[in-house]
Amino acid sequence: MPKIDPAEYQKRLDRMTELFSGMVQKAGEQAQTRCPYRDRHDDCTAEFKCRNQREPRPGAAAPQCGHDGKFDYRSAWESDPSALGRAKQRVERIKAEASARRSSGRRKAPER
């Protein structure tokens, strides 16, 4: 087996990061306005009651997703508004820790 060149390996990792970062950014933007429980047929796949659910189409079992993409869908089922703030803080902390690890060359994930 040929020896792996660390510089070439890092170059390939950087290229993969470049390729996927655009997809991740687009998914993040879309996640702000598209219900994650809405499938490609506009059926609701949520295992809980959501105020955006509509009656199923004739002959369909699953309720329709009534989300129109023009609002932040999370308010439809969040009962604790402060949970969103805590989640955002946690995501930012995790991002900062990951960035610090990348800068220092460490690869180990933080303990939860």
C-alpha positions in Angstrom: 0.0 0.0 0.0 1.5 3.4 -1.0 2.3 5.9 1.8 -0.2 8.7 2.2 1.2 12.2 1.7 -0.3 14.3 4.5 -0.3 17.5 2.3 -2.2 15.7 -0.4 -4.6 14.2 2.1 -5.3 17.7 3.6 -5.7 19.1 0.1 -8.4 16.5 -0.6 -10.1 17.2 2.7 -10.1 20.9 1.9 -11.6 20.2 -1.5 -14.4 18.0 0.0 -15.1 20.7 2.6 -15.4 23.3 -0.2 -17.8 21.1 -2.1 -20.0 20.2 0.8 -20.0 23.7 2.5 -22.3 25.1 -0.2 -24.7 22.2 0.2 -24.7 22.6 4.0 -25.2 26.4 3.7 -28.2 25.9 1.3 -29.7 23.2 3.6 -29.3 25.6 6.6 -31.0 28.4 4.7 -33.8 26.1 3.6 -34.2 24.7 7.1 -35.3 28.1 8.2 -38.4 28.1 6.0 -39.2 24.5 5.1 -40.7 22.1 7.5 -38.4 19.1 7.9 -41.3 16.8 8.2 -42.7 17.7 4.8 -41.9 15.0 2.2 -41.6 15.5 -1.5 -45.3 14.8 -2.0 -46.3 17.5 0.6 -47.3 14.8 3.1 -46.6 15.4 6.8 -44.3 12.7 8.2 -44.3 14.1 11.8 -45.1 11.6 14.6 -46.8 14.4 16.6 -49.7 16.9 16.0 -48.7 20.1 14.3 -51.0 23.0 13.7 -49.9 23.0 10.0 -51.3 19.5 9.3 -54.2 19.4 6.9 -56.7 16.6 6.0 -55.1 13.8 3.9 -55.6 13.8 0.2 -58.3 11.4 -1.0 -57.0 7.9 -0.7 -53.9 9.0 1.3 -53.3 8.0 4.9 -50.9 10.7 5.9 -52.0 14.3 6.6 -51.0 17.0 4.2 -48.4 19.6 5.3 -50.0 23.0 5.2 -46.8 24.8 5.7 -46.4 27.4 2.9 -42.7 28.1 3.3 -43.3 31.7 4.3 -42.7 31.5 8.1 -40.5 29.9 10.7 -42.1 26.5 11.0 -40.6 25.8 14.5 -43.2 27.9 16.3 -45.8 25.4 15.1 -44.8 22.9 17.8 -42.5 24.6 20.2 -44.1 25.0 23.6 -41.0 26.5 25.3 -39.7 29.6 23.3 -36.5 29.7 25.5 -35.6 26.2 24.2 -34.8 27.8 20.8 -32.5 30.3 22.4 -30.7 27.5 24.3 -30.4 25.4 21.2 -28.9 28.3 19.2 -26.4 28.9 22.0 -25.4 25.2 22.1 -25.0 25.1 18.3 -22.8 28.2 18.4 -20.7 26.7 21.3 -20.2 23.5 19.3 -19.2 25.4 16.2 -16.7 27.5 18.1 -15.2 24.3 19.8 -15.0 22.6 16.4 -13.3 25.6 14.8 -10.8 25.8 17.7 -10.1 22.1 17.2 -9.5 22.5 13.5 -7.2 25.5 14.1 -5.2 23.6 16.7 -5.1 20.4 14.6 -7.0 18.3 17.2 -9.6 15.9 15.8 -11.2 14.6 18.9 -14.9 15.5 19.4 -15.8 17.2 22.7 -17.4 15.3 25.5 -21.1 15.7 25.9 
